[in-house]
């Protein structure tokens, strides 16, 4: 095992993505505390990654040990950014591009944030179609799920974002 320097790099110059890892840890803690999903589900991962990505891109302080230690205006900012109907996807794309222009080449935090975004955008999860509940006919091509609900394939971020938002409210 190589000794770690205090600047976040190992003895071989390997840079450790501490900012991403700390925001991901806090997002995980917030979702576990909210007890909204089982931690071993893809839905939980979607919520954790969406919340971690939001915190990372809004320059969430890396030295904050937990969301409850964050000043209320910053928590309100997270609530606003993750609210239903906000332009979160466009905001993420814009912030990732801006962060990429400002980051050092090979930034490990940015690499993990981009990987999380790729997973959130490219992975589809089967979920209830909240727009169709109560209005879709029984013979909908997407097919009824358990209990007659209409289920559709949706990008993981569209399911994870509301989970992250609700978890922030329940903190």
C-alpha positions, 0 to 999 in steps of 0.5 A: 500500500502506498503512503498518501500525501496530504494534498490528496495524491499518492506517492506515485502522483495518483490523484484521489477524487476526494471531492466526488467521493465525499459528495457521493458519500453524503448523498448515500447517507442522505438517501439511507437516512430517508429510507426511501429505497433499498440501498441495493437497488438501481433506483437507489443508485439513481437517486444517489448519483443524481444527488451527488452530481447536483452537489458536486456541480453546485460546488458543495463544500468538500469539508462538510461532514453531512448535509445537516451541517450545511447552512440552510441557504445551501440546502435550499439551493439543493431543493431548488435544483432537484425540484420537479419541473426544473431544467436539471438536465440542461443545468447538468450538461452546462455545468459539466461543460463549464467545469471541464473547461476549468478543470485540470487535465485528467481531473479524477473528480470530473471523470467520476462525475462524467461517468455518473452522468453517463450512467444516469442518462444512458441507463433506463429503468422501468417505472410507473408513468406518473403522467399516465396514472388514472388517464391511460387505457388498460391496453396501453402498449407499455403494459400495465405493471403490478396493480394495473399501473402503466409502466414505462422505460425512463432514463435513470436520472428522471427517477433518481432526481425526485428521490434525491429531492425527497431525501433532501426534504427528509434530512 
